């Protein structure tokens, strides 16, 4: 027999500003009120775009904010604990003071036990603690309270790989229920058994873990698109745009993954034995001519501890390099030496004179809350130069999954994830041939992560990425620089999974690989096997369409955005109804042509890219 819920929200409605985030006061004034039931032992992934209300829903479950309508029921003596994304530490002297604050403070020994397993000193000064130290302290505080329902808001942010593995193991043994918001696909796939999907004010539940979510999501959008055929043209086009933002991007990414496998295979052929940080070059002169950063024998020592042992690497234009390792292993030190921010103790780093970079780090500077989205992107104008290509600001916003209508919205109204996405949009517009990304996935929703992978793949230059997001690295990088904390830097062709497989190789096997017989040549590690290429051939017309349609689609997007800007004038219909009708018809025609062009290009791209 099914067990009764331990917590329920029924008929939940909440107004945020001028809009109803969930439900509405009357039918037709927003989405229907939502119902939520949490069962004993639930392992729930809470999914939704930035700004959909995921964190707000967790606060409602925890009774931190009041709903406008609805009934909340909780089984007596149920302990609910909320691990916030950014807890407040300013009122506390030490991390332990933070952990023991509040009416439901845990026992000191419980906190110390978990903190010890996480490797965090709770006597650390709260004001000077790093993001990772604060995150581990917050986890120790939450888990020590022995919760029946655990609410996790981006629990892996600021954690290194060791801490993430520990948290996953703890949650696998945990007997209570949990709901988690996370951008970490690997974390979600390993732990969740059911999914809550918050989409346009509606909450859906399906008894599949995150591994089955994307197929479910696409089936829902496909059904909406079929239903929209019976509606008027405007609703049909809006449904098409929503569906396009998900399935089309994933369809294109299949081809990008094939190219990534091919790049990894080419790079694997340049790497010597699996334990070495040297490169084996088939044509050294040719390789050097393409190099943008050449590090020869660089090392770094702090306070008598060797952080980076002598290390050699040549980085080519077009390389996508991931840097991974535990906190304190030397990732940031290595990154700073490669980019010139820090001088090595030994060795040299040469950089191409044409190298110009954009740095997006985890300590992202705050955007001015009173500024508008338009101000952030184009200083109040209408057009933005995107790496040398002029584009209308509203069309560019759609590229980053924003509704173009938010162009004059104040930054202060945006969610934390939306602000991060806006910052990415601004930085990726800059002309550069080197991208340096330090923990770029924090605060981003899953669809924005798909977009970020696409932008990085299409970037015409070199990318350096420091990240603990395993799935993101597996889908993005061609080379992984793995730091184990001893100062050694391993070069592995592929992503995180390839580096992890190398680390788990038996010791005897590693010794054998590092001492080859004199008569045997040093061989490269096996590269990932790429999917078989498509056998389809494009005709001359197909090839022309494949090359020219992206430009035409951009032109149509700009024309649509220009028309929509004109129609935004509230007096236009009264003053000139004929012009209003003409522009409306032109927008409808342009949208129809754009949709057809996108469909045509996607079909061709699928044939070209596999």
C-alpha positions as CSV (number, residue, x, y, z in Angstrom):
1,X,0.0,0.0,0.0
2,X,1.3,3.5,-0.9
3,X,2.4,5.5,2.1
4,X,0.7,8.9,2.8
5,X,2.7,12.1,2.1
6,X,4.8,13.5,4.9
7,X,4.3,17.0,3.4
8,X,1.7,18.4,0.9
9,X,0.9,21.8,-0.7
10,X,-2.5,21.9,-2.3
11,X,-3.9,24.7,-4.4
12,X,-0.7,26.7,-4.1
13,X,-0.7,30.2,-5.7
14,X,2.0,32.9,-5.3
15,X,2.2,36.4,-6.8
16,X,5.7,37.9,-7.4
17,X,5.7,41.5,-8.4
18,X,3.0,42.0,-11.1
19,X,2.8,38.4,-12.2
20,X,1.6,35.2,-10.6
21,X,4.6,32.8,-10.3
22,X,2.3,29.9,-9.4
23,X,-1.4,29.9,-10.0
24,X,-3.6,33.0,-10.0
25,X,-6.6,34.5,-8.1
26,X,-9.1,33.4,-10.8
27,X,-9.0,30.8,-13.6
28,X,-7.2,32.3,-16.7
29,X,-5.1,34.7,-14.6
30,X,-2.0,32.6,-14.7
31,X,-1.3,28.9,-14.6
32,X,-3.5,26.6,-12.5
33,X,-2.6,26.4,-8.7
34,X,-0.1,23.7,-8.1
35,X,-0.2,20.6,-5.9
36,X,2.9,19.0,-4.4
37,X,3.2,15.8,-2.3
38,X,6.4,14.6,-0.8
39,X,6.5,10.9,0.1
40,X,8.7,9.1,2.6
41,X,12.1,8.3,1.0
42,X,11.5,10.5,-2.1
43,X,14.6,11.4,-4.1
44,X,13.4,14.3,-6.2
45,X,15.1,16.4,-8.8
46,X,13.5,19.9,-9.1
47,X,14.0,21.1,-12.7
48,X,13.2,24.4,-14.3
49,X,14.6,27.4,-16.1
50,X,16.3,30.2,-14.2
51,X,13.5,32.4,-12.8
52,X,10.8,29.7,-12.9
53,X,10.6,29.7,-9.1
54,X,12.6,26.7,-8.0
55,X,14.2,28.3,-5.0
56,X,10.9,30.0,-4.1
57,X,9.2,26.6,-4.1
58,X,11.8,25.2,-1.6
59,X,11.2,28.2,0.6
60,X,7.4,27.6,0.5
61,X,8.0,23.9,1.5
62,X,10.2,25.1,4.4
63,X,7.6,27.6,5.4
64,X,10.0,30.5,5.1
65,X,7.6,32.6,3.0
66,X,3.8,32.7,2.8
67,X,1.7,31.7,-0.2
68,X,-1.1,33.9,-1.4
69,X,-3.4,30.8,-1.5
70,X,-3.1,27.2,-0.8
71,X,-2.9,24.7,2.1
72,X,0.3,23.3,3.6
73,X,0.1,20.1,5.6
74,X,3.0,18.4,7.3
75,X,3.1,15.2,9.3
76,X,3.7,15.9,13.0
77,X,7.3,16.0,14.2
78,X,8.7,16.1,10.6
79,X,12.1,17.9,10.6
80,X,12.7,19.9,7.4
81,X,16.2,21.3,6.8
82,X,17.0,23.7,3.9
83,X,20.6,23.9,2.5
84,X,20.5,27.3,0.9
85,X,22.6,28.2,-2.1
86,X,24.1,31.2,-0.4
87,X,23.7,31.1,3.4
88,X,24.4,34.2,5.4
89,X,27.6,34.1,7.4
90,X,28.2,37.8,8.4
91,X,26.6,37.5,11.8
92,X,29.0,34.7,13.0
93,X,32.7,34.7,14.1
94,X,33.5,31.2,13.1
95,X,32.0,28.4,10.9
96,X,31.1,26.5,14.1
97,X,29.1,29.5,15.4
98,X,27.2,29.5,12.1
99,X,26.6,25.7,12.4
100,X,25.2,25.9,16.0
101,X,22.9,28.9,15.5
102,X,19.1,28.7,15.6
103,X,16.4,26.9,17.6
104,X,17.1,23.6,15.9
105,X,20.9,23.6,16.3
106,X,22.6,20.2,16.0
107,X,24.9,18.7,18.6
108,X,28.5,19.9,18.4
109,X,29.8,16.3,18.1
110,X,27.5,15.6,15.1
111,X,28.8,18.7,13.3
112,X,32.4,17.9,14.1
113,X,32.0,14.3,12.8
114,X,30.6,15.4,9.5
115,X,33.0,18.3,9.2
116,X,35.9,15.9,9.7
117,X,34.7,13.7,6.9
118,X,34.4,16.7,4.7
119,X,37.9,18.0,5.7
120,X,36.8,21.4,7.0
121,X,38.0,23.1,10.2
122,X,34.9,24.6,11.9
123,X,37.1,27.0,13.9
124,X,37.9,28.9,10.7
125,X,37.0,32.5,10.7
126,X,33.7,32.9,8.9
127,X,34.5,36.3,7.3
128,X,37.7,35.0,5.7
129,X,36.5,31.5,4.8
130,X,36.5,30.6,1.1
131,X,33.3,29.6,-0.9
132,X,34.3,26.0,-0.6
133,X,34.8,26.1,3.2
134,X,31.5,27.9,3.7
135,X,29.7,25.4,1.5
136,X,31.1,22.4,3.4
137,X,30.2,24.1,6.8
138,X,26.7,24.6,5.6
139,X,26.5,20.9,4.5
140,X,27.8,19.8,7.9
141,X,25.2,22.0,9.7
142,X,22.3,20.6,7.5
143,X,23.2,17.0,7.7
144,X,23.9,17.0,11.4
145,X,20.3,18.0,12.1
146,X,19.1,14.6,11.1
147,X,16.3,15.8,8.7
148,X,13.3,13.9,7.6
149,X,13.1,16.2,4.5
150,X,16.3,17.7,3.1
151,X,16.0,20.6,0.7
152,X,19.2,21.1,-1.4
153,X,19.7,24.2,-3.5
154,X,22.7,23.7,-5.7
155,X,24.5,21.5,-3.1
156,X,27.7,20.9,-5.3
157,X,28.5,24.6,-5.9
158,X,32.0,25.4,-4.7
159,X,32.7,21.7,-3.8
160,X,35.7,19.9,-5.2
161,X,35.4,16.4,-6.6
162,X,36.3,14.6,-3.3
163,X,33.6,16.5,-1.4
164,X,31.0,15.8,-4.2
165,X,31.8,12.1,-4.0
166,X,31.4,12.1,-0.2
167,X,28.0,13.9,-0.4
168,X,26.7,11.5,-3.1
169,X,27.7,8.5,-0.8
170,X,26.0,10.1,2.2
171,X,22.8,10.8,0.2
172,X,22.7,7.2,-1.1
173,X,22.6,6.0,2.5
174,X,20.2,8.6,3.7
175,X,16.8,7.2,4.8
176,X,14.7,10.5,4.6
177,X,13.3,12.4,1.6
178,X,15.2,15.0,-0.4
179,X,14.5,17.5,-3.1
180,X,17.5,18.9,-5.0
181,X,18.0,21.8,-7.4
182,X,21.3,21.2,-9.3
183,X,23.0,21.9,-12.6
184,X,25.3,18.9,-12.0
185,X,23.8,16.3,-14.3
186,X,26.0,13.5,-13.0
187,X,24.9,14.2,-9.4
188,X,21.2,14.2,-10.5
189,X,21.5,11.0,-12.5
190,X,23.2,9.1,-9.7
191,X,20.8,10.1,-7.0
192,X,17.3,10.9,-8.1
193,X,14.3,8.5,-8.6
194,X,11.6,11.0,-9.6
195,X,11.4,14.4,-11.2
196,X,9.5,17.6,-10.4
197,X,9.4,19.9,-13.5
198,X,8.5,23.5,-12.9
199,X,7.6,25.1,-16.3
200,X,5.7,28.3,-16.9
201,X,3.9,28.2,-13.5
202,X,3.0,24.5,-13.8
203,X,4.4,21.7,-11.7
204,X,4.6,18.2,-13.2
205,X,5.8,15.1,-11.5
206,X,7.0,11.9,-13.2
207,X,8.4,8.8,-11.5
208,X,11.7,8.8,-13.4
209,X,15.0,10.1,-12.2
210,X,16.9,12.8,-14.0
211,X,18.3,10.2,-16.4
212,X,14.8,10.0,-18.0
213,X,13.9,13.7,-17.7
214,X,15.1,15.0,-21.1
215,X,13.1,12.4,-23.0
216,X,10.0,13.2,-20.9
217,X,10.5,17.0,-21.4
218,X,10.8,16.6,-25.2
219,X,7.7,14.4,-25.3
220,X,5.7,17.1,-23.5
221,X,6.9,19.9,-25.8
222,X,6.1,17.7,-28.8
223,X,2.6,17.2,-27.6
224,X,2.2,20.9,-27.0
225,X,3.4,21.6,-30.5
226,X,0.8,19.2,-31.9
227,X,-1.9,20.8,-29.8
228,X,-0.8,24.2,-31.0
229,X,-1.7,23.3,-34.6
230,X,-5.3,23.8,-33.6
231,X,-4.7,27.3,-32.1
232,X,-4.2,30.6,-33.8
233,X,-0.9,31.4,-35.5
234,X,0.6,33.5,-32.7
235,X,0.2,30.8,-30.1
236,X,1.5,28.2,-32.5
237,X,4.7,30.3,-33.1
238,X,5.2,30.8,-29.3
239,X,4.9,27.0,-28.7
240,X,7.3,26.4,-31.6
241,X,9.9,28.8,-30.1
242,X,9.6,27.1,-26.7
243,X,10.1,23.7,-28.2
244,X,12.9,24.9,-30.5
245,X,14.9,26.2,-27.5
246,X,15.3,22.6,-26.2
247,X,15.1,20.0,-28.9
248,X,16.8,21.8,-31.7
249,X,19.8,22.6,-29.6
250,X,20.1,19.0,-28.5
251,X,19.8,17.9,-32.1
252,X,22.6,20.1,-33.1
253,X,24.8,19.0,-30.2
254,X,24.9,15.4,-31.5
255,X,27.0,16.7,-34.3
256,X,29.2,18.7,-32.0
257,X,29.9,15.7,-29.9
258,X,31.0,13.8,-32.9
259,X,33.5,16.6,-33.7
260,X,34.6,16.6,-30.1
261,X,35.4,12.9,-30.3
262,X,37.4,13.5,-33.5
263,X,39.4,16.3,-31.8
264,X,40.2,14.1,-28.8
265,X,41.4,11.3,-31.1
266,X,43.7,13.7,-32.9
267,X,45.0,15.0,-29.5
268,X,45.5,11.4,-28.1
269,X,47.9,10.7,-30.9
270,X,50.2,13.5,-29.7
271,X,50.3,12.3,-26.1
272,X,53.1,9.9,-24.9
273,X,52.8,7.3,-22.2
274,X,49.8,7.6,-19.9
275,X,51.8,8.9,-16.9
276,X,53.8,11.6,-18.7
277,X,53.2,15.3,-19.2
278,X,55.1,15.4,-22.5
279,X,53.9,15.5,-26.1
280,X,54.8,13.2,-28.9
281,X,54.6,15.2,-32.2
282,X,54.3,13.7,-35.6
283,X,55.3,17.1,-37.2
284,X,56.8,19.3,-34.6
285,X,57.3,22.3,-36.8
286,X,53.6,22.2,-37.9
287,X,52.4,21.8,-34.4
288,X,54.5,24.8,-33.2
289,X,53.1,27.0,-35.9
290,X,49.6,26.4,-34.5
291,X,50.5,26.8,-30.8
292,X,49.1,29.7,-28.9
293,X,50.6,28.9,-25.4
294,X,53.8,26.9,-24.9
295,X,54.8,26.0,-21.4
296,X,58.2,24.4,-21.0
297,X,59.2,22.9,-17.7
298,X,57.1,25.2,-15.5
299,X,56.8,24.6,-11.8
300,X,55.5,26.4,-8.7
301,X,56.3,26.1,-4.9
302,X,54.6,27.8,-2.0
303,X,56.0,27.7,1.5
304,X,58.2,24.7,0.7
305,X,55.3,22.7,-0.8
306,X,55.5,21.9,-4.5
307,X,52.2,22.8,-6.0
308,X,53.1,22.2,-9.7
309,X,56.0,19.9,-10.6
310,X,58.0,20.6,-13.8
311,X,55.4,20.5,-16.5
312,X,55.4,20.9,-20.3
313,X,52.4,21.6,-22.5
314,X,51.8,23.1,-25.9
315,X,48.3,24.5,-26.4
316,X,47.0,24.8,-30.0
317,X,44.5,27.2,-31.4
318,X,41.1,25.5,-31.0
319,X,42.0,23.3,-28.0
320,X,39.4,23.0,-25.3
321,X,41.3,22.2,-22.1
322,X,39.7,21.2,-18.7
323,X,41.6,21.6,-15.5
324,X,40.4,19.3,-12.7
325,X,41.5,18.3,-9.2
326,X,40.6,18.8,-5.5
327,X,40.5,22.2,-3.9
328,X,44.1,23.3,-3.1
329,X,45.6,20.9,-5.7
330,X,46.9,23.9,-7.8
331,X,44.2,24.4,-10.5
332,X,44.1,28.1,-10.2
333,X,47.9,28.4,-9.9
334,X,48.3,26.4,-13.1
335,X,45.7,28.5,-14.9
336,X,47.3,31.8,-13.8
337,X,50.7,30.6,-15.0
338,X,49.3,29.6,-18.4
339,X,47.5,32.9,-18.9
340,X,50.4,35.1,-17.6
341,X,48.9,36.3,-14.4
342,X,51.5,34.4,-12.4
343,X,55.2,33.8,-13.2
344,X,56.5,30.2,-12.7
345,X,59.4,29.5,-10.4
346,X,61.1,27.5,-13.2
347,X,60.6,27.2,-16.9
348,X,59.0,29.5,-19.4
349,X,55.6,30.3,-20.9
350,X,55.4,31.8,-24.4
351,X,52.1,33.1,-25.7
352,X,51.2,34.1,-29.2
353,X,51.3,37.9,-29.7
354,X,47.8,37.8,-31.2
355,X,46.3,36.2,-28.1
356,X,43.5,38.2,-26.5
357,X,41.3,36.7,-23.8
358,X,38.0,37.0,-21.9
359,X,38.0,35.8,-18.3
360,X,34.8,34.7,-16.7
361,X,35.5,33.6,-13.1
362,X,33.4,32.2,-10.2
363,X,33.6,35.5,-8.3
364,X,31.5,37.3,-10.9
365,X,31.2,41.0,-10.3
366,X,27.7,42.0,-9.4
367,X,25.7,43.7,-12.1
368,X,24.1,47.1,-11.2
369,X,20.6,46.2,-9.9
370,X,19.1,49.5,-11.2
371,X,20.5,49.0,-14.7
372,X,18.3,47.5,-17.4
373,X,19.2,44.5,-19.5
374,X,19.6,46.8,-22.5
375,X,22.1,48.9,-20.5
376,X,24.2,45.9,-19.6
377,X,24.5,44.6,-23.2
378,X,24.5,47.8,-25.3
379,X,24.6,50.8,-23.0
380,X,21.0,51.7,-23.9
381,X,21.2,51.1,-27.6
382,X,19.5,48.6,-29.9
383,X,22.4,46.8,-31.6
384,X,25.2,44.7,-30.3
385,X,28.5,43.7,-32.0
386,X,28.8,39.9,-31.4
387,X,32.5,39.1,-32.1
388,X,32.4,41.4,-35.1
389,X,28.8,40.6,-36.3
390,X,26.2,43.3,-35.7
391,X,23.0,41.9,-34.2
392,X,19.8,43.4,-32.7
393,X,19.8,43.2,-29.0
394,X,16.4,41.4,-28.8
395,X,17.5,38.7,-31.2
396,X,20.7,38.2,-29.2
397,X,18.7,37.8,-26.0
398,X,16.8,34.9,-27.6
399,X,20.1,33.3,-28.3
400,X,20.6,33.2,-24.6
401,X,17.1,31.8,-23.8
402,X,15.7,35.2,-22.7
403,X,12.3,36.4,-23.7
404,X,13.1,39.5,-25.9
405,X,10.5,41.5,-23.9
406,X,12.8,41.6,-20.9
407,X,15.2,44.0,-22.7
408,X,14.1,47.0,-20.5
409,X,13.7,44.9,-17.3
410,X,15.8,46.0,-14.3
411,X,18.6,43.6,-13.4
412,X,17.5,43.6,-9.8
413,X,14.3,41.8,-10.7
414,X,16.2,38.9,-12.4
415,X,17.0,35.7,-10.6
416,X,20.6,34.8,-9.7
417,X,20.7,32.4,-12.5
418,X,19.3,34.9,-15.0
419,X,22.0,37.4,-13.9
420,X,24.7,34.9,-14.5
421,X,23.2,34.1,-18.0
422,X,23.1,37.9,-18.8
423,X,26.7,38.2,-17.8
424,X,27.7,35.3,-20.1
425,X,25.8,37.0,-22.9
426,X,27.7,40.2,-22.4
427,X,31.1,38.5,-22.2
428,X,30.6,36.1,-25.1
429,X,29.9,39.1,-27.4
430,X,33.4,40.4,-26.9
431,X,36.0,39.8,-29.6
432,X,38.6,37.4,-28.3
433,X,40.5,34.2,-29.3
434,X,40.9,32.9,-25.7
435,X,38.2,32.1,-23.3
436,X,39.1,31.4,-19.6
437,X,36.3,30.0,-17.6
438,X,36.6,29.5,-13.8
439,X,33.6,27.4,-12.6
440,X,31.3,28.7,-15.3
441,X,28.4,26.4,-14.5
442,X,27.5,27.8,-11.1
443,X,24.0,29.2,-10.9
444,X,23.0,28.1,-14.4
445,X,20.0,26.0,-15.3
446,X,20.3,22.9,-17.4
447,X,19.1,24.5,-20.7
448,X,21.7,27.3,-20.2
449,X,24.3,24.7,-19.7
450,X,23.3,23.2,-23.1
451,X,23.6,26.7,-24.6
452,X,27.0,27.2,-22.9
453,X,28.3,23.9,-24.4
454,X,27.1,25.1,-27.8
455,X,28.8,28.5,-27.5
456,X,32.1,27.0,-26.4
457,X,32.0,24.4,-29.2
458,X,31.3,27.1,-31.9
459,X,34.0,29.5,-30.4
460,X,36.7,30.1,-32.9
461,X,39.6,30.1,-30.5
462,X,41.1,28.3,-27.5
463,X,39.2,27.6,-24.2
464,X,40.6,26.9,-20.7
465,X,38.0,25.6,-18.2
466,X,38.4,25.0,-14.5
467,X,35.3,23.1,-13.3
468,X,34.1,20.3,-11.0
469,X,31.1,19.7,-13.3
470,X,31.8,16.2,-14.6
471,X,29.1,16.0,-17.3
472,X,30.0,19.5,-18.6
473,X,33.6,18.6,-19.0
474,X,32.8,15.3,-20.7
475,X,30.8,17.2,-23.3
476,X,33.1,20.1,-23.8
477,X,36.9,19.5,-23.5
478,X,39.4,17.8,-25.7
479,X,42.2,17.6,-23.2
480,X,42.0,17.2,-19.4
481,X,44.8,18.4,-17.1
482,X,44.4,16.3,-13.9
483,X,46.0,17.5,-10.6
484,X,46.2,14.9,-7.9
485,X,47.5,17.2,-5.2
486,X,51.1,15.8,-5.3
487,X,52.2,18.5,-7.8
488,X,51.9,16.1,-10.7
489,X,49.9,17.2,-13.8
490,X,48.6,14.4,-16.0
491,X,47.5,15.1,-19.6
492,X,44.6,12.9,-20.7
493,X,42.9,13.0,-24.1
494,X,39.2,13.4,-23.3
495,X,37.0,14.7,-20.4
496,X,36.6,14.0,-16.7
497,X,35.5,10.3,-17.3
498,X,38.7,9.6,-19.1
499,X,40.8,11.2,-16.3
500,X,38.8,9.2,-13.7
501,X,39.4,6.0,-15.6
502,X,43.1,6.7,-15.7
503,X,43.2,7.3,-11.9
504,X,41.4,4.0,-11.3
505,X,43.9,2.1,-13.4
506,X,45.6,-0.6,-11.2
507,X,49.0,0.4,-9.9
508,X,50.7,-2.6,-11.5
509,X,49.3,-1.6,-14.9
510,X,50.5,2.0,-14.4
511,X,54.1,0.8,-13.6
512,X,54.0,-1.4,-16.7
513,X,52.8,1.6,-18.8
514,X,55.6,3.8,-17.4
515,X,58.4,1.3,-18.1
516,X,58.0,0.1,-21.7
517,X,60.3,-2.5,-23.1
518,X,63.3,-1.1,-25.0
519,X,62.1,-2.7,-28.3
520,X,58.5,-1.4,-27.9
521,X,57.5,2.1,-29.0
522,X,55.7,4.4,-26.6
523,X,52.1,4.5,-27.5
524,X,49.3,6.9,-26.9
525,X,46.3,6.0,-24.7
526,X,43.2,4.8,-26.5
527,X,41.1,7.7,-27.7
528,X,37.4,7.7,-27.4
529,X,35.7,6.0,-30.3
530,X,33.8,8.5,-32.4
531,X,30.4,7.6,-33.8
532,X,30.4,6.5,-37.4
533,X,30.1,9.5,-39.8
534,X,27.0,10.0,-41.8
535,X,27.0,8.6,-45.3
536,X,24.6,11.2,-46.6
537,X,26.1,13.5,-49.3
538,X,24.9,17.1,-49.9
539,X,24.0,18.3,-53.3
540,X,25.3,21.7,-54.4
541,X,22.0,23.3,-53.4
542,X,22.0,21.6,-50.1
543,X,25.5,22.7,-49.4
544,X,24.7,26.3,-50.3
545,X,21.6,26.2,-48.0
546,X,23.7,24.8,-45.2
547,X,26.2,27.6,-45.5
548,X,23.8,30.6,-46.1
549,X,20.7,29.8,-44.0
550,X,22.3,30.8,-40.7
551,X,22.9,34.3,-42.0
552,X,19.3,34.5,-43.4
553,X,17.9,33.3,-40.0
554,X,19.8,36.1,-38.3
555,X,18.4,38.7,-40.8
556,X,14.9,37.4,-40.2
557,X,15.4,37.5,-36.4
558,X,16.6,41.1,-36.6
559,X,13.6,42.1,-38.8
560,X,11.2,40.4,-36.4
561,X,12.8,42.2,-33.4
562,X,12.6,45.5,-35.2
563,X,8.9,45.0,-36.0
564,X,8.1,44.0,-32.5
565,X,9.8,47.1,-31.2
566,X,7.6,49.2,-33.4
567,X,4.5,47.4,-32.3
568,X,5.4,48.0,-28.6
569,X,4.2,51.6,-29.1
570,X,0.8,51.5,-27.3
571,X,-0.5,54.4,-29.5
572,X,0.3,52.9,-32.8
573,X,-2.9,50.9,-33.3
574,X,-5.1,53.9,-32.6
575,X,-3.0,56.4,-34.6
576,X,-2.3,54.2,-37.7
577,X,-4.2,50.9,-37.7
578,X,-3.2,50.1,-41.3
579,X,0.5,50.4,-40.5
580,X,-0.1,48.2,-37.4
581,X,-1.7,45.5,-39.5
582,X,1.0,45.7,-42.2
583,X,3.8,45.3,-39.7
584,X,2.0,42.5,-37.9
585,X,1.5,40.6,-41.1
586,X,5.2,41.2,-42.0
587,X,6.3,39.8,-38.6
588,X,4.0,36.7,-39.1
589,X,5.5,36.1,-42.6
590,X,9.1,36.5,-41.3
591,X,8.4,34.1,-38.5
592,X,7.1,31.6,-40.9
593,X,10.1,31.9,-43.1
594,X,12.5,31.7,-40.2
595,X,10.8,28.5,-38.8
596,X,11.0,26.9,-42.2
597,X,14.7,28.0,-42.6
598,X,15.5,26.6,-39.1
599,X,13.9,23.3,-40.0
600,X,15.7,23.1,-43.3
601,X,19.1,23.9,-41.7
602,X,18.6,21.4,-38.8
603,X,17.9,18.6,-41.3
604,X,21.0,19.5,-43.3
605,X,23.1,19.9,-40.1
606,X,22.0,16.4,-39.0
607,X,23.2,15.0,-42.3
608,X,26.5,16.9,-42.1
609,X,27.3,16.4,-38.4
610,X,26.0,12.9,-38.0
